[in-house]
Amino acid sequence: MILTGTHRQVTAPSQIQHGRPIPCLRGMVLARRSTFEFVLRERTEARAGVRTVRGARVVGLITAPDDPCRVIGVHTADGRTWTADLVVDASGRRTDLSD
């Protein structure tokens, strides 16, 4: 086990399925949600061509004309429209977006 900062890397040899270790559990990293979100945001914003928008209140979704289940943008309360290759709802588990 390696402990550094607010996360820890662990191996899970006790996680056995049908007599064999589960490969995807080797080297698992556990972190507080706040740490995970901070690192994810930092790494995302460091990528070229990526833009994050904070504090915008989404009032509507824009879906692909050929696939109404694929979100390609949002309308915000300030009247702006944002389109993107990937739209991430980061409003939390109590979001009203699914309504």
C-alpha positions in Angstrom: 0.0 0.0 0.0 1.3 3.5 -0.9 0.0 6.5 1.0 0.6 9.9 -0.4 -1.3 13.1 0.2 -5.0 12.6 0.4 -5.1 9.5 -1.8 -3.8 6.0 -1.5 -2.9 3.4 -3.9 -3.8 -0.1 -2.9 -3.6 -3.6 -4.3 -6.5 -5.9 -3.7 -5.2 -9.5 -3.6 -8.2 -10.5 -1.5 -10.6 -9.6 -4.4 -11.0 -13.1 -5.9 -13.5 -14.2 -8.5 -13.6 -17.8 -9.6 -10.3 -18.5 -7.9 -8.4 -15.7 -9.7 -7.6 -12.1 -8.8 -9.7 -9.5 -10.5 -7.2 -7.7 -12.8 -9.0 -4.4 -12.9 -8.7 -4.0 -9.1 -4.9 -4.0 -9.1 -3.4 -0.6 -8.5 -6.7 0.9 -7.6 -6.5 4.5 -6.4 -8.9 5.8 -3.7 -9.4 9.5 -3.1 -11.8 11.9 -1.4 -14.4 13.2 -3.8 -13.1 16.7 -3.4 -9.6 15.6 -4.3 -10.7 13.6 -7.3 -12.8 16.5 -8.6 -9.8 18.9 -8.1 -7.4 16.7 -10.0 -9.9 15.9 -12.7 -10.6 19.7 -13.2 -6.8 20.5 -13.2 -6.0 17.8 -15.7 -8.9 18.7 -17.9 -8.2 22.4 -18.0 -4.6 21.7 -18.9 -5.5 20.1 -22.2 -5.4 22.2 -25.3 -8.8 22.9 -26.8 -10.7 22.3 -23.6 -12.8 25.0 -22.0 -14.7 24.7 -18.7 -17.5 27.0 -17.7 -18.3 27.4 -14.0 -21.3 29.0 -12.4 -23.5 28.8 -15.4 -27.1 27.8 -14.8 -28.2 25.5 -17.5 -31.8 26.0 -18.6 -31.9 23.7 -21.6 -30.1 21.0 -23.5 -29.2 20.9 -27.2 -29.5 17.5 -28.7 -28.1 16.1 -32.0 -30.6 16.3 -34.8 -30.1 12.6 -35.7 -30.0 11.4 -32.1 -32.1 13.1 -29.4 -30.3 11.1 -26.7 -26.9 12.7 -27.5 -26.4 16.1 -25.9 -24.2 18.4 -28.0 -24.7 21.7 -26.1 -26.6 23.7 -23.5 -28.6 26.9 -23.2 -27.7 29.0 -20.1 -29.8 31.4 -18.0 -27.8 34.3 -19.2 -29.0 33.6 -22.8 -25.8 32.1 -24.1 -25.6 28.9 -26.1 -22.6 26.5 -25.7 -21.9 23.7 -28.1 -19.3 21.0 -27.5 -18.1 17.5 -28.5 -18.6 16.5 -24.9 -21.0 18.0 -22.4 -20.5 17.0 -18.7 -23.2 17.6 -16.1 -21.2 18.3 -13.0 -24.1 19.8 -11.0 -24.1 17.0 -8.5 -26.4 14.1 -7.5 -29.3 16.4 -6.6 -29.4 18.0 -10.1 -32.8 18.8 -11.6 -31.3 18.2 -15.1 -32.9 14.7 -15.5 -36.3 16.2 -14.9 
